[in-house]
Amino acid sequence: MTLQVDVVTIFPEYLAPLGVSLLGKAQERGLLDVRLHDLRTWTGDIHRTVDDSPYGGGPGMVMKPEPWGRALDAVVAAGGPAPAPRLLVPTPSGRPFTQEMALELAAEPWLAFACGRYEGIDSRVLEHAGDRMRVDEVSLGDYVLAGGEVAVLVVVEAVARLLPGVLGNAESHRDDSFAPGGMEGLLEGPVYTRPPVWEGREVPAVLQSGDHKRIARWRRDGALRRTAQRRPDLLAGLAERLDDRDRAVLEQAGFDCPPGAVAT
């Protein structure tokens, strides 16, 4: 199955990275179909105006509804009789983008992105679009960017790598940080490759032992320590899934384990 991605923006050139590396190869193999659209194509004046001053006053400009309405109409019409795409609108006030959401989006056949600029898109555009398609406002985090293009690069790459056939090893994303059923909500621990000694630093002996049970335990210990140090907030919901060894590792890392059932 091919995932179709339509992106409407006033800076199509900003999305050039969607055609290189992993995403470029996915397109060459027919697993991903990226279509870029210049919003100014659907303006109606000689200056190709896409913004105007906000009602109610205030700083900045707001993107006009007319070009956006025409652009989304054209994108949907180009899909023929197929169901409308799922529309994603990057914005700091949106739903936080997570690995769980990436998995959810990877199951969609068609995604469309509306890249806002300035103070955002006239709210009526999203209300109108919501009458015929699912609309999700999505945030990368608690900060503000100049526009939605960077967020599109992030979301499309996170989603595309989950599509069957995109990664060389289908199991590569199973143990990603935040992957459900993989690290179980933990950050991924340290990783190593050859040579066994570099600049006087050795690869941990357990990783060269061939003992897969010990290696798995070592990796979990590393994930627990890293999560405790960098994202202790992620550990709050894991109390019922921590065994005695987990708790000991976390206590050694200086993390005060929350009370909860202990798996044996």
ZAVEX-183792 format. One record per residue (C-alpha): residue in one letter; x, y, z. Coordinates in Angstrom, 1 decimal, always signed. Last residue first. Layout:
% ZAVEX-183792
{rest: A | x: X | y: Y | z: Z}
...
% end
This chain:
% ZAVEX-183792
{rest: T | x: +7.9 | y: -11.4 | z: +39.3}
{rest: A | x: +6.1 | y: -8.1 | z: +38.6}
{rest: V | x: +6.0 | y: -5.8 | z: +41.5}
{rest: A | x: +2.7 | y: -4.0 | z: +42.2}
{rest: G | x: +3.1 | y: -0.3 | z: +42.9}
{rest: P | x: +4.8 | y: +2.4 | z: +44.9}
{rest: P | x: +6.8 | y: +5.0 | z: +42.9}
{rest: C | x: +10.5 | y: +4.5 | z: +42.6}
{rest: D | x: +12.7 | y: +7.3 | z: +43.9}
{rest: F | x: +15.3 | y: +7.7 | z: +41.2}
{rest: G | x: +18.9 | y: +8.1 | z: +42.2}
{rest: A | x: +20.3 | y: +5.9 | z: +39.5}
{rest: Q | x: +21.0 | y: +3.2 | z: +42.1}
{rest: E | x: +17.3 | y: +3.4 | z: +43.0}
{rest: L | x: +16.4 | y: +2.9 | z: +39.4}
{rest: V | x: +18.6 | y: -0.1 | z: +39.0}
{rest: A | x: +17.2 | y: -1.6 | z: +42.2}
{rest: R | x: +13.6 | y: -1.0 | z: +41.1}
{rest: D | x: +14.2 | y: -2.7 | z: +37.7}
{rest: R | x: +15.8 | y: -5.7 | z: +39.4}
{rest: D | x: +12.8 | y: -6.1 | z: +41.7}
{rest: D | x: +10.4 | y: -6.0 | z: +38.8}
{rest: L | x: +8.8 | y: -2.9 | z: +37.4}
{rest: R | x: +5.6 | y: -3.2 | z: +35.3}
{rest: E | x: +3.1 | y: -2.0 | z: +38.0}
{rest: A | x: +5.1 | y: +1.2 | z: +38.6}
{rest: L | x: +5.4 | y: +2.1 | z: +34.9}
{rest: G | x: +3.1 | y: +5.1 | z: +34.8}
{rest: A | x: +5.4 | y: +7.5 | z: +36.6}
{rest: L | x: +8.5 | y: +6.4 | z: +34.7}
{rest: L | x: +8.0 | y: +8.7 | z: +31.7}
{rest: D | x: +8.2 | y: +11.8 | z: +34.0}
{rest: P | x: +11.8 | y: +10.7 | z: +34.8}
{rest: R | x: +12.8 | y: +11.8 | z: +31.3}
{rest: R | x: +16.6 | y: +12.4 | z: +31.2}
{rest: Q | x: +18.2 | y: +10.7 | z: +34.2}
{rest: A | x: +15.5 | y: +8.2 | z: +35.0}
{rest: T | x: +15.0 | y: +7.4 | z: +31.3}
{rest: R | x: +18.7 | y: +6.9 | z: +30.8}
{rest: R | x: +19.0 | y: +4.6 | z: +33.9}
{rest: L | x: +16.0 | y: +2.5 | z: +32.9}
{rest: A | x: +17.1 | y: +2.1 | z: +29.3}
{rest: G | x: +20.6 | y: +1.0 | z: +30.4}
{rest: D | x: +19.1 | y: -1.6 | z: +32.7}
{rest: R | x: +16.9 | y: -2.8 | z: +29.9}
{rest: R | x: +19.9 | y: -3.1 | z: +27.6}
{rest: W | x: +21.8 | y: -5.1 | z: +30.3}
{rest: R | x: +18.8 | y: -7.4 | z: +30.8}
{rest: A | x: +18.5 | y: -8.1 | z: +27.1}
{rest: I | x: +22.3 | y: -8.7 | z: +26.9}
{rest: R | x: +22.2 | y: -11.1 | z: +29.8}
{rest: K | x: +19.4 | y: -13.1 | z: +28.1}
{rest: H | x: +21.2 | y: -13.0 | z: +24.8}
{rest: D | x: +24.4 | y: -14.4 | z: +26.1}
{rest: G | x: +26.7 | y: -13.9 | z: +23.0}
{rest: S | x: +29.3 | y: -12.4 | z: +25.3}
{rest: Q | x: +30.3 | y: -9.4 | z: +23.2}
{rest: L | x: +27.5 | y: -7.2 | z: +24.5}
{rest: V | x: +28.3 | y: -8.3 | z: +28.1}
{rest: A | x: +31.9 | y: -7.1 | z: +27.7}
{rest: P | x: +30.8 | y: -3.4 | z: +27.4}
{rest: V | x: +32.5 | y: -1.9 | z: +24.2}
{rest: E | x: +35.8 | y: -0.6 | z: +25.3}
{rest: R | x: +37.1 | y: +3.0 | z: +25.4}
{rest: G | x: +40.8 | y: +3.6 | z: +24.8}
{rest: E | x: +40.1 | y: +5.8 | z: +21.8}
{rest: W | x: +38.1 | y: +3.0 | z: +20.3}
{rest: V | x: +38.1 | y: -0.6 | z: +21.5}
{rest: P | x: +35.6 | y: -3.3 | z: +20.2}
{rest: P | x: +35.7 | y: -1.7 | z: +16.7}
{rest: R | x: +32.9 | y: -2.2 | z: +15.9}
{rest: T | x: +29.4 | y: -1.2 | z: +17.1}
{rest: Y | x: +27.7 | y: +0.3 | z: +20.2}
{rest: V | x: +24.3 | y: +1.4 | z: +21.5}
{rest: P | x: +23.3 | y: +3.2 | z: +24.7}
{rest: G | x: +19.7 | y: +2.8 | z: +26.0}
{rest: E | x: +16.4 | y: +3.5 | z: +24.3}
{rest: L | x: +14.1 | y: +5.7 | z: +26.3}
{rest: L | x: +11.5 | y: +3.8 | z: +28.2}
{rest: G | x: +7.7 | y: +3.6 | z: +27.5}
{rest: E | x: +7.6 | y: -0.1 | z: +27.1}
{rest: M | x: +11.0 | y: -0.4 | z: +25.3}
{rest: G | x: +9.2 | y: -2.3 | z: +22.6}
{rest: G | x: +5.5 | y: -3.1 | z: +23.1}
{rest: P | x: +4.6 | y: +0.5 | z: +22.2}
{rest: A | x: +7.7 | y: +2.3 | z: +20.8}
{rest: F | x: +8.5 | y: +5.3 | z: +22.9}
{rest: S | x: +12.3 | y: +5.0 | z: +22.3}
{rest: D | x: +12.7 | y: +2.6 | z: +19.4}
{rest: D | x: +12.8 | y: -1.1 | z: +20.2}
{rest: R | x: +10.3 | y: -2.2 | z: +17.4}
{rest: H | x: +11.5 | y: +0.4 | z: +14.9}
{rest: S | x: +14.3 | y: -1.8 | z: +13.4}
{rest: E | x: +12.2 | y: -5.0 | z: +13.2}
{rest: A | x: +11.3 | y: -4.6 | z: +9.5}
{rest: N | x: +15.0 | y: -4.4 | z: +8.7}
{rest: G | x: +15.7 | y: -2.3 | z: +5.6}
{rest: L | x: +13.2 | y: +0.2 | z: +6.7}
{rest: V | x: +10.5 | y: +1.4 | z: +4.2}
{rest: G | x: +9.1 | y: -2.1 | z: +3.5}
{rest: P | x: +6.0 | y: -1.8 | z: +5.7}
{rest: L | x: +5.4 | y: +1.8 | z: +6.7}
{rest: L | x: +6.8 | y: +2.8 | z: +10.1}
{rest: R | x: +9.6 | y: +4.8 | z: +8.6}
{rest: A | x: +7.0 | y: +6.9 | z: +6.8}
{rest: V | x: +5.3 | y: +8.1 | z: +10.0}
{rest: A | x: +8.3 | y: +9.6 | z: +11.8}
{rest: E | x: +9.6 | y: +11.0 | z: +8.5}
{rest: V | x: +6.2 | y: +12.6 | z: +7.6}
{rest: V | x: +5.8 | y: +14.0 | z: +11.1}
{rest: V | x: +9.2 | y: +15.6 | z: +11.3}
{rest: L | x: +9.3 | y: +17.1 | z: +7.8}
{rest: V | x: +5.7 | y: +18.3 | z: +8.3}
{rest: A | x: +6.7 | y: +20.0 | z: +11.6}
{rest: V | x: +9.5 | y: +21.9 | z: +9.8}
{rest: E | x: +7.0 | y: +23.1 | z: +7.3}
{rest: G | x: +4.5 | y: +24.4 | z: +9.8}
{rest: G | x: +5.8 | y: +28.0 | z: +10.1}
{rest: A | x: +8.1 | y: +30.3 | z: +12.0}
{rest: L | x: +8.3 | y: +27.9 | z: +14.9}
{rest: V | x: +6.9 | y: +28.3 | z: +18.4}
{rest: Y | x: +7.7 | y: +26.2 | z: +21.5}
{rest: D | x: +6.0 | y: +23.7 | z: +23.7}
{rest: G | x: +6.3 | y: +20.7 | z: +21.5}
{rest: L | x: +5.8 | y: +19.2 | z: +18.0}
{rest: S | x: +2.1 | y: +20.3 | z: +18.0}
{rest: V | x: -0.7 | y: +18.8 | z: +15.9}
{rest: E | x: -4.1 | y: +20.2 | z: +14.9}
{rest: D | x: -6.1 | y: +17.2 | z: +13.6}
{rest: V | x: -8.8 | y: +17.5 | z: +11.0}
{rest: R | x: -10.9 | y: +14.5 | z: +9.9}
{rest: M | x: -12.6 | y: +15.1 | z: +6.6}
{rest: R | x: -15.8 | y: +16.4 | z: +5.0}
{rest: D | x: -17.3 | y: +18.9 | z: +7.5}
{rest: G | x: -13.9 | y: +19.3 | z: +9.2}
{rest: A | x: -12.6 | y: +21.2 | z: +6.2}
{rest: H | x: -15.1 | y: +24.0 | z: +7.0}
{rest: E | x: -14.1 | y: +24.3 | z: +10.6}
{rest: L | x: -10.5 | y: +24.1 | z: +9.6}
{rest: V | x: -10.9 | y: +27.0 | z: +7.2}
{rest: R | x: -13.1 | y: +29.0 | z: +9.6}
{rest: S | x: -10.1 | y: +29.3 | z: +12.0}
{rest: D | x: -8.3 | y: +31.7 | z: +9.6}
{rest: I | x: -4.8 | y: +30.1 | z: +9.4}
{rest: G | x: -2.0 | y: +31.0 | z: +11.7}
{rest: E | x: -0.4 | y: +34.1 | z: +13.3}
{rest: Y | x: +2.3 | y: +34.3 | z: +10.5}
{rest: R | x: +2.5 | y: +30.9 | z: +8.7}
{rest: G | x: +0.3 | y: +27.8 | z: +8.5}
{rest: C | x: +1.3 | y: +24.6 | z: +6.7}
{rest: A | x: -1.8 | y: +22.6 | z: +5.8}
{rest: F | x: -0.9 | y: +18.9 | z: +5.6}
{rest: A | x: -2.7 | y: +16.1 | z: +3.9}
{rest: L | x: -2.6 | y: +12.4 | z: +4.7}
{rest: W | x: -3.9 | y: +9.5 | z: +2.7}
{rest: P | x: -3.9 | y: +5.8 | z: +3.2}
{rest: E | x: -3.9 | y: +6.0 | z: +7.0}
{rest: A | x: -2.3 | y: +3.2 | z: +9.1}
{rest: A | x: +0.9 | y: +5.2 | z: +9.4}
{rest: L | x: -1.1 | y: +7.9 | z: +11.1}
{rest: E | x: -1.9 | y: +5.8 | z: +14.1}
{rest: L | x: +1.7 | y: +4.6 | z: +14.4}
{rest: A | x: +2.8 | y: +8.2 | z: +14.3}
{rest: M | x: +0.2 | y: +9.1 | z: +16.9}
{rest: E | x: +1.7 | y: +6.5 | z: +19.3}
{rest: Q | x: +5.2 | y: +7.8 | z: +18.6}
{rest: T | x: +3.9 | y: +11.2 | z: +19.8}
{rest: F | x: +2.8 | y: +14.5 | z: +18.3}
{rest: P | x: +1.2 | y: +16.7 | z: +21.0}
{rest: R | x: -2.3 | y: +17.8 | z: +20.1}
{rest: G | x: -2.3 | y: +21.4 | z: +18.8}
{rest: S | x: -1.8 | y: +24.8 | z: +20.2}
{rest: P | x: +1.8 | y: +25.1 | z: +18.9}
{rest: T | x: +0.4 | y: +24.5 | z: +15.4}
{rest: P | x: +0.9 | y: +21.9 | z: +12.6}
{rest: V | x: -2.4 | y: +21.3 | z: +10.8}
{rest: L | x: -3.0 | y: +17.7 | z: +9.8}
{rest: L | x: -5.8 | y: +16.8 | z: +7.4}
{rest: R | x: -6.9 | y: +13.1 | z: +7.0}
{rest: P | x: -7.6 | y: +12.7 | z: +3.4}
{rest: A | x: -11.0 | y: +12.5 | z: +1.8}
{rest: P | x: -12.4 | y: +9.1 | z: +0.8}
{rest: A | x: -11.5 | y: +8.1 | z: -2.8}
{rest: P | x: -13.9 | y: +9.2 | z: -5.6}
{rest: G | x: -11.2 | y: +11.3 | z: -7.2}
{rest: G | x: -8.1 | y: +12.2 | z: -5.2}
{rest: A | x: -7.5 | y: +15.3 | z: -7.3}
{rest: A | x: -10.8 | y: +16.7 | z: -5.9}
{rest: V | x: -9.5 | y: +16.6 | z: -2.3}
{rest: V | x: -6.4 | y: +18.5 | z: -3.2}
{rest: A | x: -8.3 | y: +21.0 | z: -5.3}
{rest: D | x: -10.9 | y: +21.7 | z: -2.6}
{rest: L | x: -8.0 | y: +22.1 | z: -0.1}
{rest: A | x: -6.4 | y: +24.7 | z: -2.2}
{rest: R | x: -9.6 | y: +26.6 | z: -2.9}
{rest: G | x: -10.5 | y: +26.8 | z: +0.8}
{rest: W | x: -6.9 | y: +27.8 | z: +1.7}
{rest: P | x: -6.8 | y: +30.5 | z: -0.9}
{rest: E | x: -10.2 | y: +31.9 | z: +0.4}
{rest: P | x: -9.6 | y: +31.6 | z: +4.1}
{rest: K | x: -6.8 | y: +34.3 | z: +4.4}
{rest: M | x: -3.7 | y: +33.6 | z: +6.5}
{rest: V | x: -3.6 | y: +35.8 | z: +9.6}
{rest: M | x: -1.1 | y: +38.7 | z: +10.1}
{rest: G | x: +0.9 | y: +39.9 | z: +13.0}
{rest: P | x: +0.2 | y: +42.0 | z: +16.0}
{rest: G | x: -3.3 | y: +42.6 | z: +17.5}
{rest: G | x: -6.6 | y: +43.9 | z: +16.2}
{rest: G | x: -10.0 | y: +42.4 | z: +16.7}
{rest: Y | x: -10.1 | y: +40.9 | z: +13.2}
{rest: P | x: -6.6 | y: +40.0 | z: +12.2}
{rest: S | x: -4.7 | y: +41.8 | z: +9.4}
{rest: D | x: -4.5 | y: +39.9 | z: +6.0}
{rest: D | x: -2.6 | y: +37.0 | z: +4.5}
{rest: V | x: -2.3 | y: +34.9 | z: +1.3}
{rest: T | x: -1.8 | y: +37.6 | z: -1.3}
{rest: R | x: -0.8 | y: +36.5 | z: -4.8}
{rest: H | x: +0.1 | y: +40.2 | z: -5.7}
{rest: I | x: -2.0 | y: +40.1 | z: -8.9}
{rest: D | x: -5.0 | y: +38.9 | z: -7.0}
{rest: G | x: -7.0 | y: +35.7 | z: -6.7}
{rest: T | x: -4.8 | y: +33.3 | z: -4.7}
{rest: W | x: -5.0 | y: +29.6 | z: -5.4}
{rest: T | x: -1.6 | y: +29.1 | z: -6.9}
{rest: R | x: -0.2 | y: +31.0 | z: -3.8}
{rest: L | x: -0.8 | y: +27.9 | z: -1.7}
{rest: D | x: +2.1 | y: +26.1 | z: -3.5}
{rest: H | x: +1.3 | y: +22.4 | z: -3.6}
{rest: L | x: +3.7 | y: +19.5 | z: -2.8}
{rest: R | x: +2.8 | y: +15.9 | z: -3.6}
{rest: V | x: +4.6 | y: +13.1 | z: -1.7}
{rest: D | x: +3.8 | y: +9.5 | z: -2.7}
{rest: L | x: +5.3 | y: +6.9 | z: -0.4}
{rest: L | x: +5.7 | y: +3.1 | z: -0.8}
{rest: G | x: +6.3 | y: +3.3 | z: -4.5}
{rest: R | x: +9.9 | y: +2.1 | z: -4.3}
{rest: E | x: +11.3 | y: +5.4 | z: -5.5}
{rest: Q | x: +9.1 | y: +7.2 | z: -3.0}
{rest: A | x: +10.5 | y: +5.1 | z: -0.1}
{rest: K | x: +14.0 | y: +5.7 | z: -1.4}
{rest: G | x: +13.4 | y: +9.5 | z: -1.2}
{rest: L | x: +12.0 | y: +9.2 | z: +2.3}
{rest: L | x: +15.0 | y: +7.2 | z: +3.6}
{rest: S | x: +17.5 | y: +9.6 | z: +2.1}
{rest: V | x: +16.2 | y: +12.4 | z: +0.0}
{rest: G | x: +12.8 | y: +13.6 | z: -1.5}
{rest: L | x: +11.2 | y: +14.8 | z: +1.7}
{rest: P | x: +14.3 | y: +17.0 | z: +2.3}
{rest: A | x: +12.9 | y: +19.4 | z: -0.4}
{rest: L | x: +10.1 | y: +20.5 | z: +1.8}
{rest: Y | x: +11.3 | y: +24.1 | z: +2.2}
{rest: E | x: +11.2 | y: +24.4 | z: -1.6}
{rest: P | x: +7.3 | y: +24.2 | z: -1.4}
{rest: F | x: +7.3 | y: +27.5 | z: +0.6}
{rest: I | x: +3.8 | y: +28.9 | z: +0.6}
{rest: T | x: +2.5 | y: +25.6 | z: +1.8}
{rest: V | x: +0.0 | y: +22.8 | z: +1.0}
{rest: V | x: +1.4 | y: +19.3 | z: +1.5}
{rest: D | x: -0.2 | y: +16.2 | z: +0.1}
{rest: V | x: +1.0 | y: +12.8 | z: +1.4}
{rest: Q | x: -0.1 | y: +9.5 | z: -0.2}
{rest: L | x: +0.8 | y: +6.4 | z: +1.6}
{rest: T | x: +1.2 | y: +3.5 | z: -0.9}
{rest: M | x: +0.0 | y: +0.0 | z: +0.0}
% end
